[in-house]
Amino acid sequence: MANGTVKWFNAEKGYGFIEQGGNQPDVFVHFSAIQSQGFRELSEGQAVEFEVGQGNKGPQAENVRPV
């Protein structure tokens, strides 16, 4: 599992990006990857843990959990 911070997330569009820190690239996150009950959204600056998978356009977060 990787750790990161939500850079931004647009709840209306259902996606955003997570900063990994260091020299790692930002990771795309889609609302469907968020592991929570009810309306799935993230807040800017929120700490999360996630797995990094490969999406069509680069790294993509999977199994995202707020910490």
Biopython code that builds the backbone (N, CA, C, O; Angstrom):
import numpy as np
from Bio.PDB.StructureBuilder import StructureBuilder

atoms = [
    (1, "MET", "N", (0.843, -1.187, 0.000)),
    (1, "MET", "CA", (0.000, 0.000, 0.000)),
    (1, "MET", "C", (0.884, 1.245, 0.000)),
    (1, "MET", "O", (1.893, 1.310, 0.702)),
    (2, "ALA", "N", (0.492, 2.206, -0.783)),
    (2, "ALA", "CA", (1.179, 3.496, -0.826)),
    (2, "ALA", "C", (0.384, 4.500, 0.002)),
    (2, "ALA", "O", (-0.815, 4.322, 0.221)),
    (3, "ASN", "N", (1.045, 5.542, 0.453)),
    (3, "ASN", "CA", (0.390, 6.622, 1.186)),
    (3, "ASN", "C", (0.508, 7.897, 0.376)),
    (3, "ASN", "O", (1.475, 8.095, -0.359)),
    (4, "GLY", "N", (-0.489, 8.764, 0.519)),
    (4, "GLY", "CA", (-0.454, 10.025, -0.195)),
    (4, "GLY", "C", (-1.451, 11.008, 0.370)),
    (4, "GLY", "O", (-2.119, 10.741, 1.369)),
    (5, "THR", "N", (-1.538, 12.155, -0.289)),
    (5, "THR", "CA", (-2.439, 13.235, 0.101)),
    (5, "THR", "C", (-3.243, 13.645, -1.125)),
    (5, "THR", "O", (-2.702, 13.765, -2.225)),
    (6, "VAL", "N", (-4.538, 13.860, -0.923)),
    (6, "VAL", "CA", (-5.391, 14.264, -2.037)),
    (6, "VAL", "C", (-4.982, 15.661, -2.495)),
    (6, "VAL", "O", (-5.045, 16.616, -1.721)),
    (7, "LYS", "N", (-4.566, 15.777, -3.744)),
    (7, "LYS", "CA", (-4.173, 17.064, -4.324)),
    (7, "LYS", "C", (-5.427, 17.861, -4.665)),
    (7, "LYS", "O", (-5.542, 19.033, -4.305)),
    (8, "TRP", "N", (-6.358, 17.225, -5.354)),
    (8, "TRP", "CA", (-7.676, 17.800, -5.604)),
    (8, "TRP", "C", (-8.616, 16.680, -6.016)),
    (8, "TRP", "O", (-8.189, 15.646, -6.529)),
    (9, "PHE", "N", (-9.919, 16.906, -5.779)),
    (9, "PHE", "CA", (-10.938, 15.935, -6.157)),
    (9, "PHE", "C", (-12.205, 16.688, -6.492)),
    (9, "PHE", "O", (-12.695, 17.475, -5.682)),
    (10, "ASN", "N", (-12.747, 16.455, -7.687)),
    (10, "ASN", "CA", (-13.973, 17.095, -8.136)),
    (10, "ASN", "C", (-15.109, 16.087, -7.995)),
    (10, "ASN", "O", (-15.215, 15.151, -8.788)),
    (11, "ALA", "N", (-15.964, 16.281, -6.976)),
    (11, "ALA", "CA", (-17.047, 15.335, -6.709)),
    (11, "ALA", "C", (-18.062, 15.296, -7.847)),
    (11, "ALA", "O", (-18.651, 14.246, -8.105)),
    (12, "GLU", "N", (-18.277, 16.413, -8.528)),
    (12, "GLU", "CA", (-19.238, 16.448, -9.638)),
    (12, "GLU", "C", (-18.764, 15.592, -10.810)),
    (12, "GLU", "O", (-19.564, 14.916, -11.457)),
    (13, "LYS", "N", (-17.462, 15.625, -11.079)),
    (13, "LYS", "CA", (-16.906, 14.839, -12.184)),
    (13, "LYS", "C", (-16.489, 13.443, -11.732)),
    (13, "LYS", "O", (-16.365, 12.535, -12.555)),
    (14, "GLY", "N", (-16.271, 13.267, -10.430)),
    (14, "GLY", "CA", (-15.961, 11.951, -9.894)),
    (14, "GLY", "C", (-14.517, 11.516, -10.001)),
    (14, "GLY", "O", (-14.223, 10.320, -9.993)),
    (15, "TYR", "N", (-13.604, 12.482, -10.103)),
    (15, "TYR", "CA", (-12.192, 12.108, -10.160)),
    (15, "TYR", "C", (-11.306, 13.222, -9.623)),
    (15, "TYR", "O", (-11.755, 14.345, -9.391)),
    (16, "GLY", "N", (-10.030, 12.880, -9.431)),
    (16, "GLY", "CA", (-9.046, 13.846, -8.958)),
    (16, "GLY", "C", (-7.664, 13.226, -8.998)),
    (16, "GLY", "O", (-7.415, 12.268, -9.730)),
    (17, "PHE", "N", (-6.761, 13.793, -8.192)),
    (17, "PHE", "CA", (-5.384, 13.308, -8.163)),
    (17, "PHE", "C", (-4.867, 13.233, -6.734)),
    (17, "PHE", "O", (-5.254, 14.023, -5.872)),
    (18, "ILE", "N", (-3.982, 12.262, -6.501)),
    (18, "ILE", "CA", (-3.337, 12.051, -5.210)),
    (18, "ILE", "C", (-1.846, 12.314, -5.382)),
    (18, "ILE", "O", (-1.225, 11.819, -6.323)),
    (19, "GLU", "N", (-1.270, 13.104, -4.462)),
    (19, "GLU", "CA", (0.181, 13.333, -4.435)),
    (19, "GLU", "C", (0.819, 12.210, -3.638)),
    (19, "GLU", "O", (0.378, 11.897, -2.533)),
    (20, "GLN", "N", (1.866, 11.598, -4.203)),
    (20, "GLN", "CA", (2.568, 10.527, -3.502)),
    (20, "GLN", "C", (3.734, 11.040, -2.670)),
    (20, "GLN", "O", (4.177, 10.356, -1.748)),
    (21, "GLY", "N", (4.235, 12.217, -2.972)),
    (21, "GLY", "CA", (5.400, 12.731, -2.258)),
    (21, "GLY", "C", (6.687, 12.286, -2.930)),
    (21, "GLY", "O", (6.681, 11.418, -3.803)),
    (22, "GLY", "N", (7.778, 12.886, -2.514)),
    (22, "GLY", "CA", (9.063, 12.561, -3.125)),
    (22, "GLY", "C", (9.065, 12.933, -4.595)),
    (22, "GLY", "O", (8.487, 13.945, -4.991)),
    (23, "ASN", "N", (9.707, 12.121, -5.389)),
    (23, "ASN", "CA", (9.757, 12.359, -6.836)),
    (23, "ASN", "C", (8.750, 11.507, -7.598)),
    (23, "ASN", "O", (8.847, 11.366, -8.817)),
    (24, "GLN", "N", (7.787, 10.941, -6.885)),
    (24, "GLN", "CA", (6.781, 10.093, -7.514)),
    (24, "GLN", "C", (5.733, 10.943, -8.231)),
    (24, "GLN", "O", (5.391, 12.027, -7.759)),
    (25, "PRO", "N", (5.220, 10.465, -9.365)),
    (25, "PRO", "CA", (4.189, 11.232, -10.086)),
    (25, "PRO", "C", (2.859, 11.215, -9.337)),
    (25, "PRO", "O", (2.581, 10.295, -8.569)),
    (26, "ASP", "N", (2.037, 12.245, -9.570)),
    (26, "ASP", "CA", (0.687, 12.258, -9.020)),
    (26, "ASP", "C", (-0.086, 11.092, -9.629)),
    (26, "ASP", "O", (0.191, 10.665, -10.750)),
    (27, "VAL", "N", (-1.060, 10.586, -8.873)),
    (27, "VAL", "CA", (-1.821, 9.420, -9.297)),
    (27, "VAL", "C", (-3.282, 9.801, -9.498)),
    (27, "VAL", "O", (-3.897, 10.403, -8.618)),
    (28, "PHE", "N", (-3.838, 9.451, -10.655)),
    (28, "PHE", "CA", (-5.248, 9.677, -10.953)),
    (28, "PHE", "C", (-6.099, 8.813, -10.025)),
    (28, "PHE", "O", (-5.755, 7.661, -9.760)),
    (29, "VAL", "N", (-7.210, 9.365, -9.529)),
    (29, "VAL", "CA", (-8.140, 8.581, -8.714)),
    (29, "VAL", "C", (-9.566, 8.816, -9.209)),
    (29, "VAL", "O", (-10.000, 9.956, -9.372)),
    (30, "HIS", "N", (-10.287, 7.716, -9.444)),
    (30, "HIS", "CA", (-11.695, 7.759, -9.850)),
    (30, "HIS", "C", (-12.534, 7.388, -8.631)),
    (30, "HIS", "O", (-12.104, 6.589, -7.799)),
    (31, "PHE", "N", (-13.735, 7.968, -8.522)),
    (31, "PHE", "CA", (-14.558, 7.728, -7.337)),
    (31, "PHE", "C", (-14.834, 6.241, -7.111)),
    (31, "PHE", "O", (-15.022, 5.819, -5.970)),
    (32, "SER", "N", (-14.862, 5.445, -8.172)),
    (32, "SER", "CA", (-15.156, 4.018, -8.028)),
    (32, "SER", "C", (-14.051, 3.262, -7.288)),
    (32, "SER", "O", (-14.273, 2.137, -6.839)),
    (33, "ALA", "N", (-12.859, 3.864, -7.154)),
    (33, "ALA", "CA", (-11.744, 3.224, -6.448)),
    (33, "ALA", "C", (-11.761, 3.516, -4.954)),
    (33, "ALA", "O", (-10.968, 2.941, -4.208)),
    (34, "ILE", "N", (-12.657, 4.405, -4.497)),
    (34, "ILE", "CA", (-12.710, 4.791, -3.086)),
    (34, "ILE", "C", (-13.478, 3.739, -2.305)),
    (34, "ILE", "O", (-14.626, 3.430, -2.625)),
    (35, "GLN", "N", (-12.839, 3.191, -1.281)),
    (35, "GLN", "CA", (-13.442, 2.151, -0.460)),
    (35, "GLN", "C", (-14.122, 2.785, 0.750)),
    (35, "GLN", "O", (-13.514, 2.917, 1.812)),
    (36, "SER", "N", (-15.392, 3.178, 0.584)),
    (36, "SER", "CA", (-16.154, 3.744, 1.702)),
    (36, "SER", "C", (-17.632, 3.558, 1.423)),
    (36, "SER", "O", (-18.031, 3.254, 0.299)),
    (37, "GLN", "N", (-18.436, 3.741, 2.449)),
    (37, "GLN", "CA", (-19.881, 3.603, 2.334)),
    (37, "GLN", "C", (-20.501, 4.911, 1.879)),
    (37, "GLN", "O", (-19.938, 5.981, 2.112)),
    (38, "GLY", "N", (-21.659, 4.835, 1.233)),
    (38, "GLY", "CA", (-22.380, 6.039, 0.841)),
    (38, "GLY", "C", (-21.714, 6.771, -0.311)),
    (38, "GLY", "O", (-21.078, 6.161, -1.171)),
    (39, "PHE", "N", (-21.870, 8.097, -0.316)),
    (39, "PHE", "CA", (-21.321, 8.936, -1.381)),
    (39, "PHE", "C", (-19.805, 8.937, -1.287)),
    (39, "PHE", "O", (-19.247, 9.310, -0.255)),
    (40, "ARG", "N", (-19.139, 8.527, -2.348)),
    (40, "ARG", "CA", (-17.678, 8.401, -2.331)),
    (40, "ARG", "C", (-17.027, 9.665, -2.863)),
    (40, "ARG", "O", (-17.128, 9.981, -4.048)),
    (41, "GLU", "N", (-16.357, 10.385, -1.969)),
    (41, "GLU", "CA", (-15.603, 11.562, -2.382)),
    (41, "GLU", "C", (-14.422, 11.746, -1.452)),
    (41, "GLU", "O", (-14.382, 11.174, -0.363)),
    (42, "LEU", "N", (-13.464, 12.545, -1.884)),
    (42, "LEU", "CA", (-12.269, 12.851, -1.107)),
    (42, "LEU", "C", (-12.159, 14.359, -0.970)),
    (42, "LEU", "O", (-12.701, 15.109, -1.782)),
    (43, "SER", "N", (-11.447, 14.797, 0.070)),
    (43, "SER", "CA", (-11.247, 16.226, 0.309)),
    (43, "SER", "C", (-9.793, 16.597, 0.064)),
    (43, "SER", "O", (-8.888, 15.811, 0.347)),
    (44, "GLU", "N", (-9.573, 17.788, -0.458)),
    (44, "GLU", "CA", (-8.216, 18.281, -0.683)),
    (44, "GLU", "C", (-7.437, 18.247, 0.625)),
    (44, "GLU", "O", (-7.930, 18.707, 1.655)),
    (45, "GLY", "N", (-6.224, 17.704, 0.588)),
    (45, "GLY", "CA", (-5.376, 17.617, 1.772)),
    (45, "GLY", "C", (-5.616, 16.382, 2.625)),
    (45, "GLY", "O", (-4.902, 16.168, 3.604)),
    (46, "GLN", "N", (-6.603, 15.566, 2.279)),
    (46, "GLN", "CA", (-6.930, 14.371, 3.048)),
    (46, "GLN", "C", (-5.862, 13.295, 2.846)),
    (46, "GLN", "O", (-5.425, 13.053, 1.720)),
    (47, "ALA", "N", (-5.444, 12.649, 3.940)),
    (47, "ALA", "CA", (-4.472, 11.558, 3.862)),
    (47, "ALA", "C", (-5.190, 10.278, 3.445)),
    (47, "ALA", "O", (-6.275, 9.973, 3.940)),
    (48, "VAL", "N", (-4.575, 9.536, 2.531)),
    (48, "VAL", "CA", (-5.155, 8.291, 2.039)),
    (48, "VAL", "C", (-4.072, 7.234, 1.872)),
    (48, "VAL", "O", (-2.888, 7.551, 1.759)),
    (49, "GLU", "N", (-4.495, 5.977, 1.859)),
    (49, "GLU", "CA", (-3.612, 4.885, 1.467)),
    (49, "GLU", "C", (-4.272, 4.201, 0.278)),
    (49, "GLU", "O", (-5.498, 4.171, 0.173)),
    (50, "PHE", "N", (-3.462, 3.658, -0.608)),
    (50, "PHE", "CA", (-3.981, 3.131, -1.868)),
    (50, "PHE", "C", (-2.965, 2.216, -2.524)),
    (50, "PHE", "O", (-1.796, 2.182, -2.138)),
    (51, "GLU", "N", (-3.423, 1.481, -3.513)),
    (51, "GLU", "CA", (-2.553, 0.676, -4.354)),
    (51, "GLU", "C", (-2.433, 1.393, -5.693)),
    (51, "GLU", "O", (-3.379, 2.039, -6.144)),
    (52, "VAL", "N", (-1.283, 1.280, -6.318)),
    (52, "VAL", "CA", (-1.072, 1.926, -7.613)),
    (52, "VAL", "C", (-1.190, 0.882, -8.716)),
    (52, "VAL", "O", (-0.468, -0.115, -8.735)),
    (53, "GLY", "N", (-2.117, 1.139, -9.632)),
    (53, "GLY", "CA", (-2.285, 0.291, -10.804)),
    (53, "GLY", "C", (-1.948, 1.093, -12.046)),
    (53, "GLY", "O", (-1.578, 2.264, -11.954)),
    (54, "GLN", "N", (-2.072, 0.474, -13.195)),
    (54, "GLN", "CA", (-1.785, 1.166, -14.446)),
    (54, "GLN", "C", (-3.088, 1.420, -15.183)),
    (54, "GLN", "O", (-3.792, 0.483, -15.560)),
    (55, "GLY", "N", (-3.408, 2.700, -15.387)),
    (55, "GLY", "CA", (-4.589, 3.076, -16.150)),
    (55, "GLY", "C", (-4.223, 3.334, -17.598)),
    (55, "GLY", "O", (-3.071, 3.155, -17.995)),
    (56, "ASN", "N", (-5.203, 3.757, -18.391)),
    (56, "ASN", "CA", (-4.966, 4.038, -19.811)),
    (56, "ASN", "C", (-3.975, 5.171, -20.033)),
    (56, "ASN", "O", (-3.269, 5.193, -21.041)),
    (57, "LYS", "N", (-3.920, 6.117, -19.089)),
    (57, "LYS", "CA", (-3.074, 7.303, -19.277)),
    (57, "LYS", "C", (-1.968, 7.422, -18.234)),
    (57, "LYS", "O", (-1.385, 8.495, -18.075)),
    (58, "GLY", "N", (-1.672, 6.343, -17.525)),
    (58, "GLY", "CA", (-0.618, 6.394, -16.527)),
    (58, "GLY", "C", (-1.055, 5.766, -15.220)),
    (58, "GLY", "O", (-2.038, 5.026, -15.183)),
    (59, "PRO", "N", (-0.322, 6.059, -14.130)),
    (59, "PRO", "CA", (-0.643, 5.450, -12.843)),
    (59, "PRO", "C", (-2.041, 5.841, -12.374)),
    (59, "PRO", "O", (-2.479, 6.978, -12.549)),
    (60, "GLN", "N", (-2.734, 4.866, -11.771)),
    (60, "GLN", "CA", (-4.097, 5.086, -11.298)),
    (60, "GLN", "C", (-4.253, 4.442, -9.928)),
    (60, "GLN", "O", (-3.801, 3.318, -9.711)),
    (61, "ALA", "N", (-4.891, 5.153, -9.005)),
    (61, "ALA", "CA", (-5.100, 4.642, -7.655)),
    (61, "ALA", "C", (-6.212, 3.598, -7.643)),
    (61, "ALA", "O", (-7.220, 3.732, -8.337)),
    (62, "GLU", "N", (-6.005, 2.558, -6.840)),
    (62, "GLU", "CA", (-6.994, 1.504, -6.644)),
    (62, "GLU", "C", (-7.134, 1.259, -5.147)),
    (62, "GLU", "O", (-6.198, 1.509, -4.388)),
    (63, "ASN", "N", (-8.286, 0.776, -4.720)),
    (63, "ASN", "CA", (-8.533, 0.453, -3.306)),
    (63, "ASN", "C", (-8.138, 1.605, -2.378)),
    (63, "ASN", "O", (-7.388, 1.412, -1.421)),
    (64, "VAL", "N", (-8.646, 2.792, -2.669)),
    (64, "VAL", "CA", (-8.304, 4.000, -1.907)),
    (64, "VAL", "C", (-9.067, 4.011, -0.586)),
    (64, "VAL", "O", (-10.286, 3.840, -0.557)),
    (65, "ARG", "N", (-8.327, 4.216, 0.510)),
    (65, "ARG", "CA", (-8.929, 4.275, 1.844)),
    (65, "ARG", "C", (-8.430, 5.513, 2.583)),
    (65, "ARG", "O", (-7.223, 5.724, 2.697)),
    (66, "PRO", "N", (-9.357, 6.333, 3.087)),
    (66, "PRO", "CA", (-8.934, 7.460, 3.931)),
    (66, "PRO", "C", (-8.270, 6.925, 5.202)),
    (66, "PRO", "O", (-8.665, 5.880, 5.719)),
    (67, "VAL", "N", (-7.264, 7.639, 5.702)),
    (67, "VAL", "CA", (-6.602, 7.238, 6.960)),
    (67, "VAL", "C", (-6.783, 8.296, 8.020)),
    (67, "VAL", "O", (-6.299, 8.136, 9.140)),
]
sb = StructureBuilder()
sb.init_structure("model")
sb.init_model(0)
sb.init_chain("A")
sb.init_seg("    ")
for serial, (resi, resn, name, xyz) in enumerate(atoms, 1):
    if name == "N":
        sb.init_residue(resn, " ", resi, " ")
    sb.init_atom(name, np.array(xyz, "f"), 0.0, 1.0, " ", f" {name:<3s}", serial, name[0])
structure = sb.get_structure()
